[in-house]
Amino acid sequence: MGGAAASGSGEALSGKVLQTMNSGGYTYVYLEKKDGSKVWVAVTETKVRTGSQISFQPGMEMRNFESKTLKRTFDSIIFAGGVITPAGTPSASASQNSPGSSGASTAKEGKISVAKAEGSQAYTIAEIFAKSAKLNKKKITVRGKVVKVSSGIMSRNWIHLQDGTGSEARKNHNLVCTSSATADVGDVVTITGTLIKDKDFGSGYKYAVIVENATVSKK
């Protein structure tokens, strides 16, 4: 990932699909725009046909992005918010508009129940959301089940945790953590990192609560 840099892309992207491939939970599309220029676009895995006309939501441009699953480096690639349908509305995958979005974490799991971590800095996920103002910029520990992992985005891995507390309706059941370490979906892990409230990476990448620079322990 060395040298990767990010910037916002405020424009929708439309054009003809020249090439498409799926890898690591993403669909990579080589798009010829209406002005004849070409750009690589990545979205959460979806069906895309070569030769079709397609429109994408704005997203985050990554320069010198290395995809380990594809074993190649892109000079420039835009991680778009999702596909826009002909009617002009986002597709179902568009809710998964960022590696840390609540939409990206909705992998249908059975009932999750994970015991709270031990220690004075330990909290459940619901407690973290409820106490986020008090805990802002402080070290916390949380234990949960990994429901999604997005690897190598903005030089970090994005790990989604749920422990059975909170609710989808209140949007306080899913905690996003960023780390140089990773984990597999289904793992029960203990994560320690710095809680950040109202984190904004730009281009709509906003999180009410996120845990950054996390360590991951499989216990």
Contacts in CASP RR format, 6 or more apart in sequence:
PFRMAT RR
TARGET T0000
AUTHOR 0000-0000-0000
METHOD contacts of the structure
MODEL  1
MGGAAASGSGEALSGKVLQTMNSGGYTYVYLEKKDGSKVWVAVTETKVRT
GSQISFQPGMEMRNFESKTLKRTFDSIIFAGGVITPAGTPSASASQNSPG
SSGASTAKEGKISVAKAEGSQAYTIAEIFAKSAKLNKKKITVRGKVVKVS
SGIMSRNWIHLQDGTGSEARKNHNLVCTSSATADVGDVVTITGTLIKDKD
FGSGYKYAVIVENATVSKK
1 65 0 8 1.000
1 66 0 8 1.000
1 152 0 8 1.000
1 155 0 8 1.000
2 64 0 8 1.000
2 66 0 8 1.000
2 155 0 8 1.000
3 63 0 8 1.000
3 64 0 8 1.000
4 62 0 8 1.000
4 63 0 8 1.000
4 64 0 8 1.000
4 65 0 8 1.000
4 66 0 8 1.000
4 154 0 8 1.000
4 155 0 8 1.000
5 62 0 8 1.000
5 63 0 8 1.000
5 64 0 8 1.000
6 60 0 8 1.000
6 61 0 8 1.000
6 62 0 8 1.000
6 63 0 8 1.000
6 154 0 8 1.000
6 201 0 8 1.000
7 60 0 8 1.000
7 61 0 8 1.000
7 63 0 8 1.000
8 58 0 8 1.000
8 59 0 8 1.000
8 60 0 8 1.000
8 61 0 8 1.000
8 202 0 8 1.000
8 203 0 8 1.000
9 58 0 8 1.000
9 59 0 8 1.000
9 60 0 8 1.000
9 61 0 8 1.000
9 78 0 8 1.000
9 80 0 8 1.000
9 203 0 8 1.000
10 58 0 8 1.000
10 59 0 8 1.000
10 203 0 8 1.000
11 58 0 8 1.000
12 55 0 8 1.000
12 56 0 8 1.000
12 57 0 8 1.000
12 58 0 8 1.000
12 84 0 8 1.000
13 31 0 8 1.000
13 33 0 8 1.000
13 39 0 8 1.000
13 41 0 8 1.000
13 55 0 8 1.000
13 56 0 8 1.000
13 58 0 8 1.000
13 78 0 8 1.000
13 80 0 8 1.000
14 33 0 8 1.000
14 34 0 8 1.000
14 53 0 8 1.000
14 54 0 8 1.000
14 55 0 8 1.000
14 56 0 8 1.000
15 31 0 8 1.000
15 32 0 8 1.000
15 33 0 8 1.000
15 34 0 8 1.000
15 53 0 8 1.000
15 54 0 8 1.000
15 55 0 8 1.000
16 31 0 8 1.000
16 32 0 8 1.000
16 51 0 8 1.000
16 52 0 8 1.000
16 53 0 8 1.000
16 54 0 8 1.000
17 29 0 8 1.000
17 30 0 8 1.000
17 31 0 8 1.000
17 48 0 8 1.000
17 49 0 8 1.000
17 50 0 8 1.000
17 51 0 8 1.000
17 52 0 8 1.000
17 53 0 8 1.000
17 54 0 8 1.000
18 30 0 8 1.000
18 31 0 8 1.000
18 32 0 8 1.000
18 38 0 8 1.000
18 50 0 8 1.000
18 51 0 8 1.000
19 29 0 8 1.000
19 30 0 8 1.000
19 50 0 8 1.000
20 27 0 8 1.000
20 28 0 8 1.000
20 29 0 8 1.000
20 30 0 8 1.000
20 48 0 8 1.000
20 49 0 8 1.000
20 50 0 8 1.000
21 27 0 8 1.000
21 28 0 8 1.000
21 70 0 8 1.000
22 28 0 8 1.000
22 45 0 8 1.000
23 67 0 8 1.000
23 69 0 8 1.000
23 70 0 8 1.000
24 45 0 8 1.000
24 69 0 8 1.000
24 151 0 8 1.000
25 44 0 8 1.000
25 45 0 8 1.000
26 42 0 8 1.000
26 43 0 8 1.000
26 44 0 8 1.000
26 45 0 8 1.000
27 42 0 8 1.000
27 43 0 8 1.000
27 44 0 8 1.000
27 45 0 8 1.000
27 46 0 8 1.000
27 48 0 8 1.000
28 40 0 8 1.000
28 41 0 8 1.000
28 42 0 8 1.000
28 67 0 8 1.000
28 70 0 8 1.000
28 77 0 8 1.000
29 40 0 8 1.000
29 41 0 8 1.000
29 42 0 8 1.000
29 43 0 8 1.000
29 48 0 8 1.000
29 54 0 8 1.000
29 56 0 8 1.000
30 38 0 8 1.000
30 39 0 8 1.000
30 40 0 8 1.000
31 38 0 8 1.000
31 39 0 8 1.000
31 40 0 8 1.000
31 41 0 8 1.000
31 54 0 8 1.000
31 56 0 8 1.000
32 38 0 8 1.000
33 39 0 8 1.000
39 76 0 8 1.000
39 77 0 8 1.000
39 78 0 8 1.000
40 74 0 8 1.000
40 76 0 8 1.000
40 77 0 8 1.000
40 78 0 8 1.000
41 56 0 8 1.000
41 77 0 8 1.000
41 78 0 8 1.000
41 79 0 8 1.000
41 80 0 8 1.000
42 77 0 8 1.000
42 78 0 8 1.000
42 79 0 8 1.000
42 80 0 8 1.000
43 56 0 8 1.000
43 79 0 8 1.000
43 80 0 8 1.000
43 81 0 8 1.000
43 82 0 8 1.000
43 83 0 8 1.000
43 93 0 8 1.000
43 96 0 8 1.000
44 82 0 8 1.000
44 93 0 8 1.000
44 96 0 8 1.000
44 104 0 8 1.000
45 93 0 8 1.000
46 82 0 8 1.000
46 83 0 8 1.000
46 91 0 8 1.000
46 93 0 8 1.000
48 54 0 8 1.000
48 83 0 8 1.000
54 83 0 8 1.000
55 83 0 8 1.000
55 84 0 8 1.000
55 88 0 8 1.000
56 78 0 8 1.000
56 80 0 8 1.000
56 81 0 8 1.000
56 82 0 8 1.000
56 83 0 8 1.000
56 84 0 8 1.000
57 80 0 8 1.000
57 81 0 8 1.000
57 82 0 8 1.000
57 83 0 8 1.000
57 84 0 8 1.000
57 90 0 8 1.000
57 94 0 8 1.000
57 97 0 8 1.000
58 80 0 8 1.000
58 81 0 8 1.000
58 203 0 8 1.000
59 78 0 8 1.000
59 79 0 8 1.000
59 80 0 8 1.000
59 81 0 8 1.000
59 97 0 8 1.000
59 203 0 8 1.000
60 78 0 8 1.000
60 79 0 8 1.000
60 98 0 8 1.000
60 154 0 8 1.000
60 201 0 8 1.000
60 202 0 8 1.000
60 203 0 8 1.000
60 205 0 8 1.000
61 76 0 8 1.000
61 77 0 8 1.000
61 78 0 8 1.000
61 79 0 8 1.000
62 74 0 8 1.000
62 76 0 8 1.000
62 77 0 8 1.000
62 78 0 8 1.000
62 79 0 8 1.000
62 153 0 8 1.000
62 154 0 8 1.000
63 75 0 8 1.000
63 76 0 8 1.000
64 73 0 8 1.000
64 74 0 8 1.000
64 75 0 8 1.000
65 73 0 8 1.000
65 74 0 8 1.000
65 76 0 8 1.000
65 77 0 8 1.000
66 72 0 8 1.000
66 73 0 8 1.000
66 74 0 8 1.000
66 152 0 8 1.000
67 73 0 8 1.000
67 74 0 8 1.000
68 151 0 8 1.000
68 152 0 8 1.000
69 151 0 8 1.000
79 98 0 8 1.000
79 99 0 8 1.000
79 153 0 8 1.000
81 90 0 8 1.000
81 94 0 8 1.000
81 96 0 8 1.000
81 97 0 8 1.000
81 98 0 8 1.000
82 90 0 8 1.000
82 91 0 8 1.000
82 93 0 8 1.000
82 94 0 8 1.000
82 96 0 8 1.000
82 97 0 8 1.000
83 90 0 8 1.000
83 91 0 8 1.000
83 93 0 8 1.000
83 94 0 8 1.000
84 90 0 8 1.000
84 91 0 8 1.000
84 94 0 8 1.000
85 91 0 8 1.000
95 101 0 8 1.000
95 102 0 8 1.000
95 103 0 8 1.000
95 104 0 8 1.000
96 103 0 8 1.000
96 104 0 8 1.000
97 103 0 8 1.000
97 104 0 8 1.000
97 204 0 8 1.000
98 104 0 8 1.000
98 201 0 8 1.000
98 204 0 8 1.000
98 205 0 8 1.000
99 150 0 8 1.000
99 153 0 8 1.000
99 154 0 8 1.000
99 158 0 8 1.000
99 176 0 8 1.000
100 150 0 8 1.000
100 158 0 8 1.000
100 160 0 8 1.000
100 176 0 8 1.000
100 205 0 8 1.000
100 207 0 8 1.000
100 210 0 8 1.000
102 168 0 8 1.000
102 171 0 8 1.000
102 174 0 8 1.000
104 148 0 8 1.000
104 150 0 8 1.000
104 160 0 8 1.000
105 147 0 8 1.000
105 148 0 8 1.000
105 160 0 8 1.000
105 162 0 8 1.000
105 174 0 8 1.000
105 176 0 8 1.000
106 168 0 8 1.000
107 147 0 8 1.000
107 148 0 8 1.000
107 185 0 8 1.000
109 145 0 8 1.000
109 147 0 8 1.000
109 162 0 8 1.000
111 164 0 8 1.000
112 144 0 8 1.000
112 145 0 8 1.000
112 147 0 8 1.000
112 162 0 8 1.000
112 163 0 8 1.000
112 164 0 8 1.000
113 163 0 8 1.000
113 164 0 8 1.000
114 143 0 8 1.000
114 144 0 8 1.000
114 145 0 8 1.000
114 162 0 8 1.000
114 163 0 8 1.000
114 164 0 8 1.000
114 188 0 8 1.000
115 143 0 8 1.000
116 122 0 8 1.000
116 123 0 8 1.000
116 124 0 8 1.000
116 143 0 8 1.000
116 163 0 8 1.000
117 123 0 8 1.000
117 141 0 8 1.000
117 142 0 8 1.000
117 143 0 8 1.000
117 190 0 8 1.000
119 141 0 8 1.000
121 138 0 8 1.000
121 139 0 8 1.000
121 140 0 8 1.000
121 141 0 8 1.000
121 192 0 8 1.000
122 140 0 8 1.000
122 141 0 8 1.000
122 142 0 8 1.000
122 143 0 8 1.000
123 131 0 8 1.000
123 135 0 8 1.000
123 140 0 8 1.000
123 141 0 8 1.000
123 142 0 8 1.000
124 142 0 8 1.000
124 163 0 8 1.000
124 165 0 8 1.000
125 142 0 8 1.000
125 144 0 8 1.000
125 161 0 8 1.000
125 162 0 8 1.000
125 163 0 8 1.000
125 164 0 8 1.000
125 165 0 8 1.000
125 166 0 8 1.000
125 172 0 8 1.000
125 173 0 8 1.000
125 174 0 8 1.000
125 175 0 8 1.000
126 165 0 8 1.000
126 166 0 8 1.000
126 172 0 8 1.000
126 173 0 8 1.000
127 165 0 8 1.000
128 135 0 8 1.000
128 140 0 8 1.000
128 142 0 8 1.000
128 175 0 8 1.000
128 195 0 8 1.000
128 209 0 8 1.000
128 211 0 8 1.000
129 166 0 8 1.000
129 170 0 8 1.000
129 172 0 8 1.000
129 175 0 8 1.000
129 208 0 8 1.000
129 209 0 8 1.000
130 172 0 8 1.000
132 195 0 8 1.000
132 197 0 8 1.000
132 208 0 8 1.000
132 209 0 8 1.000
133 197 0 8 1.000
135 195 0 8 1.000
135 197 0 8 1.000
136 195 0 8 1.000
136 196 0 8 1.000
136 197 0 8 1.000
137 194 0 8 1.000
137 195 0 8 1.000
137 196 0 8 1.000
138 194 0 8 1.000
138 195 0 8 1.000
139 192 0 8 1.000
139 193 0 8 1.000
139 194 0 8 1.000
139 195 0 8 1.000
140 192 0 8 1.000
140 193 0 8 1.000
140 194 0 8 1.000
140 195 0 8 1.000
140 211 0 8 1.000
141 190 0 8 1.000
141 191 0 8 1.000
141 192 0 8 1.000
141 193 0 8 1.000
142 161 0 8 1.000
142 163 0 8 1.000
142 175 0 8 1.000
142 177 0 8 1.000
142 190 0 8 1.000
142 191 0 8 1.000
142 211 0 8 1.000
143 163 0 8 1.000
143 188 0 8 1.000
143 189 0 8 1.000
143 190 0 8 1.000
143 191 0 8 1.000
144 161 0 8 1.000
144 162 0 8 1.000
144 163 0 8 1.000
144 188 0 8 1.000
144 189 0 8 1.000
144 190 0 8 1.000
144 191 0 8 1.000
145 161 0 8 1.000
145 162 0 8 1.000
145 163 0 8 1.000
145 186 0 8 1.000
145 187 0 8 1.000
145 188 0 8 1.000
146 159 0 8 1.000
146 160 0 8 1.000
146 161 0 8 1.000
146 183 0 8 1.000
146 184 0 8 1.000
146 185 0 8 1.000
146 186 0 8 1.000
146 187 0 8 1.000
146 188 0 8 1.000
146 189 0 8 1.000
147 160 0 8 1.000
147 161 0 8 1.000
147 162 0 8 1.000
147 174 0 8 1.000
147 185 0 8 1.000
147 186 0 8 1.000
148 158 0 8 1.000
148 159 0 8 1.000
148 160 0 8 1.000
148 185 0 8 1.000
149 157 0 8 1.000
149 158 0 8 1.000
149 159 0 8 1.000
149 160 0 8 1.000
149 182 0 8 1.000
149 183 0 8 1.000
149 184 0 8 1.000
149 185 0 8 1.000
150 157 0 8 1.000
150 158 0 8 1.000
151 157 0 8 1.000
151 158 0 8 1.000
151 182 0 8 1.000
154 201 0 8 1.000
156 178 0 8 1.000
156 179 0 8 1.000
156 180 0 8 1.000
157 178 0 8 1.000
157 179 0 8 1.000
157 180 0 8 1.000
157 181 0 8 1.000
157 182 0 8 1.000
158 176 0 8 1.000
158 177 0 8 1.000
158 178 0 8 1.000
159 176 0 8 1.000
159 177 0 8 1.000
159 178 0 8 1.000
159 179 0 8 1.000
159 182 0 8 1.000
159 183 0 8 1.000
159 189 0 8 1.000
159 191 0 8 1.000
159 214 0 8 1.000
159 216 0 8 1.000
160 174 0 8 1.000
160 175 0 8 1.000
160 176 0 8 1.000
160 177 0 8 1.000
161 174 0 8 1.000
161 175 0 8 1.000
161 176 0 8 1.000
161 177 0 8 1.000
161 189 0 8 1.000
161 191 0 8 1.000
162 173 0 8 1.000
162 174 0 8 1.000
162 175 0 8 1.000
164 173 0 8 1.000
165 173 0 8 1.000
166 172 0 8 1.000
166 173 0 8 1.000
167 173 0 8 1.000
168 174 0 8 1.000
171 208 0 8 1.000
175 209 0 8 1.000
175 211 0 8 1.000
176 207 0 8 1.000
176 209 0 8 1.000
176 210 0 8 1.000
176 211 0 8 1.000
177 191 0 8 1.000
177 193 0 8 1.000
177 210 0 8 1.000
177 211 0 8 1.000
177 212 0 8 1.000
177 214 0 8 1.000
178 210 0 8 1.000
178 211 0 8 1.000
178 212 0 8 1.000
178 213 0 8 1.000
178 214 0 8 1.000
179 191 0 8 1.000
179 213 0 8 1.000
179 214 0 8 1.000
179 215 0 8 1.000
179 216 0 8 1.000
181 214 0 8 1.000
181 215 0 8 1.000
181 216 0 8 1.000
182 216 0 8 1.000
183 189 0 8 1.000
183 216 0 8 1.000
183 218 0 8 1.000
187 218 0 8 1.000
188 218 0 8 1.000
188 219 0 8 1.000
189 216 0 8 1.000
189 217 0 8 1.000
189 218 0 8 1.000
189 219 0 8 1.000
190 216 0 8 1.000
190 217 0 8 1.000
190 218 0 8 1.000
190 219 0 8 1.000
191 211 0 8 1.000
191 214 0 8 1.000
191 215 0 8 1.000
191 216 0 8 1.000
191 217 0 8 1.000
192 214 0 8 1.000
192 215 0 8 1.000
192 217 0 8 1.000
193 211 0 8 1.000
193 212 0 8 1.000
193 213 0 8 1.000
193 214 0 8 1.000
193 215 0 8 1.000
194 211 0 8 1.000
194 212 0 8 1.000
194 213 0 8 1.000
195 209 0 8 1.000
195 210 0 8 1.000
195 211 0 8 1.000
196 207 0 8 1.000
196 209 0 8 1.000
196 210 0 8 1.000
196 211 0 8 1.000
196 212 0 8 1.000
197 208 0 8 1.000
197 209 0 8 1.000
198 206 0 8 1.000
198 207 0 8 1.000
198 208 0 8 1.000
199 206 0 8 1.000
199 207 0 8 1.000
199 210 0 8 1.000
199 212 0 8 1.000
200 206 0 8 1.000
200 207 0 8 1.000
END
